[in-house]
Amino acid sequence: MAGTRRAVLALDIGGTKLAVAVVTDDGRTHAFLVEPTRRAEGPDAILRRLFDLGSESIRQATASGAVEGIDAVGISCGGPLDARAGILLGPLHLPGWDAVPIVDLASAEFGVPAALENDASAAAWGEYRFGAGDGVESMLYLTVSTGIGGGAILGGALRRGAAGNGGEFGHILVHTNGRACRCGRRGCLESVASGTSIAERADEALRASSDPSSLRDLAEVRAEDVSAAAASGDPIASAVWREATDALSSAITDLVNVFEPDLVVLGGGVTRSGDALLDPVRSAVLAAAMPPAARAVRIRLSALGDEVGVVGAGAVALDLTKEHAHA
């Protein structure tokens, strides 16, 4: 065992950033490090930088005395993937990453067992174990970021789906024949309410209208700019933001009606807008969900914030150390 607590290395592979940390079995992160993904470099170069970043995190965590080493590696990444085989099967946010045996590569690099999990499912598990979900039996987690994903905790267990790629809440249909989604369908939640889509919708609205807007002064419009402008009463930004929150509310209402969870947690970069996102979504869901679910469910923001990805990957690796201990 590493030190007085079990410790693992967590690797979170995103489309825009790589995040790593050493995670101990109390859910705390040590030596949390982030750098850009730079997707154009391709899998070999990115994995080399990811593993080097992981080694640096271990070095810093051990030098500080927080841990003595690591017992396993947990990896979170968007799908599609085969978690059981430990292979990435061409993640939508990582062009060219086809059949990458990342678990074997990580295990060989660090000399310990490794495990792979869908990033949103891992984040859901981390939030349930160490964040907002502490003490509840059932929880839904949605990450609203570059894309939209999620995970379901039912009866205290993470539900991954038959092939391990369940929880694709971003591909719930909210607009029939709506905007094209990267999954190939039209009108998915992700095509309206993800950070990427909010920015794109704002650009489209600016081109389609001659109305004044503070967004016109920006070289590049981001989702957080739309949220801030909407809060100040900008009409174009307000319309785009309302469309996004309406779509998110509609999808969450469907999920609440289906699963009747104790708690719904929202995470991801778009949730940095705080109450500007949470308040309209919570109000709409509680008004529209069928009773008794509407009276029982709570909706809140992630307690783990920007570290949810690595804490989730860490939680997956900590489960792996338990399996090996009982083997």
C-alpha positions in Angstrom: 0.0 0.0 0.0 1.1 3.6 -0.7 1.6 5.4 2.6 -1.2 5.4 5.2 -3.9 5.7 2.4 -4.3 3.9 -0.9 -3.3 6.2 -3.7 -3.8 6.0 -7.4 -2.9 8.1 -10.5 -5.9 9.6 -12.3 -5.7 10.5 -16.0 -8.5 12.5 -17.7 -8.3 12.9 -21.5 -10.5 15.7 -22.8 -10.8 17.2 -26.2 -9.3 20.5 -25.0 -7.3 19.6 -22.0 -5.4 16.8 -20.3 -5.8 16.7 -16.5 -3.9 14.4 -14.1 -3.7 14.0 -10.3 -2.8 11.5 -7.6 -6.0 10.7 -5.8 -6.1 9.2 -2.3 -8.9 7.0 -1.0 -10.6 9.9 0.8 -11.2 11.5 -2.7 -8.6 14.2 -2.2 -6.4 15.2 -5.2 -2.7 15.8 -4.9 -0.5 17.4 -7.6 -3.4 18.3 -9.9 -1.8 19.3 -13.3 -3.4 20.4 -16.5 -2.2 21.2 -20.0 -3.8 21.6 -23.5 -4.6 18.4 -25.4 -3.5 19.8 -28.8 -5.5 17.2 -30.7 -3.7 17.8 -34.0 -0.6 16.1 -32.6 -2.3 12.7 -32.7 -2.4 9.9 -30.1 1.3 8.9 -29.9 2.5 12.4 -29.0 -0.5 13.2 -26.8 -0.1 9.9 -24.8 3.6 10.6 -24.3 2.8 14.0 -22.9 -0.1 12.6 -20.8 2.1 9.9 -19.3 4.9 12.4 -18.6 2.4 14.6 -16.9 1.3 11.7 -14.8 4.9 10.9 -13.8 5.3 14.5 -12.8 2.2 14.4 -10.7 3.5 11.3 -8.9 6.8 12.9 -8.4 5.3 16.0 -6.8 2.8 14.0 -4.6 5.5 11.8 -3.3 8.0 14.7 -2.8 5.4 16.5 -0.7 4.9 13.4 1.5 1.3 13.1 0.6 1.8 9.5 -0.7 4.6 7.0 -1.1 3.5 5.8 -4.5 0.5 4.6 -6.5 -1.3 1.3 -6.6 -3.2 1.7 -9.8 -4.1 4.0 -12.7 -7.5 5.2 -13.6 -8.2 6.7 -17.1 -11.4 8.6 -18.1 -12.1 9.5 -21.7 -15.1 10.1 -23.9 -16.4 7.3 -26.0 -16.9 5.2 -27.8 -14.7 2.9 -25.9 -14.5 -0.7 -24.6 -13.9 -0.3 -20.9 -13.5 -4.1 -20.3 -10.9 -4.5 -22.9 -9.3 -1.2 -22.1 -9.4 0.1 -25.6 -10.4 3.5 -27.1 -12.6 2.9 -30.2 -12.4 6.3 -31.9 -13.6 8.8 -29.4 -15.6 11.6 -31.1 -13.5 14.3 -29.5 -10.2 12.7 -30.5 -9.9 12.1 -34.3 -7.5 9.4 -35.2 -7.6 7.6 -31.8 -8.8 4.3 -33.3 -8.3 1.0 -31.3 -5.8 2.5 -28.9 -5.0 0.0 -26.1 -4.7 2.6 -23.5 -5.0 0.4 -20.4 -2.1 -1.8 -21.5 -0.1 1.2 -22.4 -0.7 2.9 -19.1 -0.1 -0.3 -17.1 3.2 -0.8 -18.9 4.2 2.8 -18.4 3.6 3.0 -14.6 4.0 -0.7 -13.6 0.6 -1.1 -11.9 -2.9 -2.2 -13.0 -5.0 0.3 -14.9 -8.7 0.7 -15.7 -10.6 2.7 -18.3 -14.0 4.3 -17.9 -16.2 6.7 -20.0 -15.4 10.2 -18.8 -19.0 11.2 -17.9 -19.6 7.8 -16.2 -16.4 8.2 -14.2 -17.3 11.8 -13.3 -20.7 10.6 -12.1 -19.0 7.9 -10.0 -16.5 10.4 -8.5 -19.3 12.9 -7.7 -21.3 10.2 -6.1 -18.5 8.8 -4.0 -16.7 12.0 -3.0 -18.9 15.0 -4.0 -22.5 16.1 -4.1 -23.9 12.6 -4.1 -22.6 11.6 -0.7 -25.3 9.9 1.2 -27.9 9.4 -1.6 -28.9 6.1 -3.1 -29.8 7.2 -6.7 -28.2 10.1 -8.6 -28.0 11.3 -12.2 -25.0 13.3 -13.3 -24.8 15.5 -16.4 -21.6 17.1 -17.6 -22.4 20.2 -19.7 -19.1 21.2 -21.4 -17.6 20.9 -24.9 -20.2 18.1 -25.3 -22.8 16.7 -23.0 -22.6 13.4 -21.3 -23.7 11.8 -18.1 -24.0 8.8 -15.8 -26.6 7.1 -13.6 -26.1 5.8 -10.1 -29.0 3.5 -9.2 -29.1 1.5 -6.0 -25.6 2.7 -5.2 -24.1 1.2 -8.4 -22.9 2.8 -11.6 -25.0 1.7 -14.5 -22.8 1.5 -17.6 -25.0 -0.1 -20.1 -24.7 -3.4 -21.9 -21.5 -2.4 -23.9 -20.2 0.1 -21.3 -21.1 3.2 -23.2 -24.4 4.2 -21.5 -25.2 7.5 -20.1 -25.2 9.4 -23.4 -27.7 12.0 -22.0 -26.4 14.5 -24.5 -28.1 12.6 -27.3 -31.6 12.8 -26.0 -33.7 14.3 -28.7 -35.0 17.8 -27.7 -35.8 19.3 -31.2 -37.2 17.2 -33.9 -35.3 17.8 -37.1 -33.2 20.4 -35.2 -29.5 21.3 -35.6 -27.1 18.7 -36.8 -25.3 16.8 -34.0 -21.9 15.2 -34.3 -23.4 11.8 -33.6 -25.2 12.0 -37.0 -28.7 12.8 -35.7 -30.5 16.1 -35.6 -31.9 17.9 -32.6 -29.9 16.2 -29.8 -29.5 18.1 -26.5 -25.8 18.4 -27.2 -26.5 20.3 -30.4 -28.3 23.0 -28.5 -27.0 23.2 -24.9 -23.3 22.2 -24.9 -20.7 24.9 -24.6 -19.7 24.4 -28.2 -23.2 24.6 -29.5 -24.1 27.7 -27.3 -21.2 29.6 -28.9 -22.1 28.4 -32.4 -25.8 29.4 -31.9 -24.7 32.8 -30.7 -22.6 33.3 -33.9 -25.5 32.2 -36.0 -27.9 34.6 -34.2 -25.5 37.5 -34.7 -25.2 36.8 -38.4 -29.0 36.5 -38.7 -29.9 39.7 -36.9 -28.9 43.3 -37.1 -29.9 44.0 -33.5 -27.2 45.4 -31.2 -25.3 43.0 -29.0 -22.3 43.2 -26.8 -21.2 39.9 -28.3 -20.4 41.7 -31.5 -17.4 43.3 -29.8 -15.7 39.9 -29.2 -13.2 38.3 -31.5 -14.5 34.9 -30.4 -17.8 34.2 -28.6 -17.7 31.5 -25.9 -20.5 30.0 -23.9 -19.5 32.0 -20.8 -19.7 35.2 -22.8 -23.3 34.3 -23.8 -24.2 33.6 -20.2 -22.7 36.9 -19.0 -24.3 38.9 -21.8 -27.7 37.3 -21.1 -27.4 38.2 -17.4 -26.9 41.9 -18.4 -30.1 41.8 -20.6 -28.5 41.4 -24.1 -31.4 40.3 -26.2 -29.5 38.0 -28.6 -27.5 36.4 -25.9 -30.7 36.0 -23.8 -32.5 34.2 -26.6 -29.6 31.8 -27.1 -29.1 31.1 -23.4 -32.9 30.6 -22.9 -32.9 28.1 -25.7 -30.0 26.2 -24.1 -31.6 26.1 -20.6 -35.0 25.2 -22.0 -33.5 22.2 -23.9 -31.5 21.1 -20.8 -34.6 21.4 -18.6 -36.6 19.3 -21.1 -34.0 16.5 -21.1 -33.6 16.5 -17.4 -37.4 16.4 -16.9 -37.5 13.2 -19.1 -34.7 11.7 -17.1 -36.3 12.5 -13.8 -39.6 11.0 -15.0 -37.8 7.8 -16.1 -35.4 7.3 -13.2 -37.0 9.2 -10.3 -33.6 9.9 -8.7 -32.9 11.4 -5.3 -30.5 13.9 -6.9 -29.5 15.4 -10.2 -26.0 17.0 -10.3 -24.8 19.3 -13.1 -21.1 19.6 -13.8 -18.8 20.7 -16.6 -17.5 24.1 -17.8 -20.9 25.6 -18.7 -22.0 25.3 -15.1 -19.4 27.9 -14.1 -22.3 30.3 -14.9 -23.7 29.1 -11.6 -27.3 30.3 -10.8 -27.7 31.6 -14.3 -27.9 28.0 -15.4 -29.1 26.3 -12.2 -32.1 28.5 -11.4 -34.0 28.3 -14.7 -33.2 24.6 -15.1 -34.3 23.7 -11.6 -37.5 25.8 -11.8 -38.5 24.3 -15.1 -37.8 20.7 -14.1 -39.6 20.9 -10.8 -42.6 22.5 -12.6 -42.8 20.0 -15.4 -41.7 16.6 -13.8 -44.5 14.2 -12.9 -45.3 13.9 -9.2 -44.1 12.4 -6.9 -40.7 12.7 -8.6 -41.0 16.5 -8.8 -41.4 16.7 -5.0 -38.6 14.3 -4.2 -35.7 15.2 -6.6 -33.0 17.8 -5.7 -31.0 19.5 -8.4 -27.6 21.0 -7.7 -24.2 21.9 -9.1 -21.2 19.6 -8.9 -19.3 19.8 -5.6 -16.0 18.7 -7.3 -15.9 21.5 -9.9 -13.0 21.3 -12.4 -11.5 18.3 -10.6 -14.5 16.0 -11.2 -12.8 14.3 -14.1 -9.7 13.3 -12.2 -11.6 12.4 -9.1 -13.8 10.2 -11.2 -10.8 8.5 -12.8 -9.4 8.1 -9.4 -12.5 6.5 -8.0 -12.4 3.9 -10.9 -8.8 3.1 -10.0 -9.6 2.9 -6.3 -12.2 0.3 -7.1 -9.6 -1.6 -9.1 -7.3 -1.7 -6.0 -10.1 -3.2 -4.0 -10.7 -5.9 -6.6 -7.0 -6.8 -6.5 -6.9 -6.8 -2.7 -9.8 -9.3 -2.7 -8.5 -11.5 -5.5 
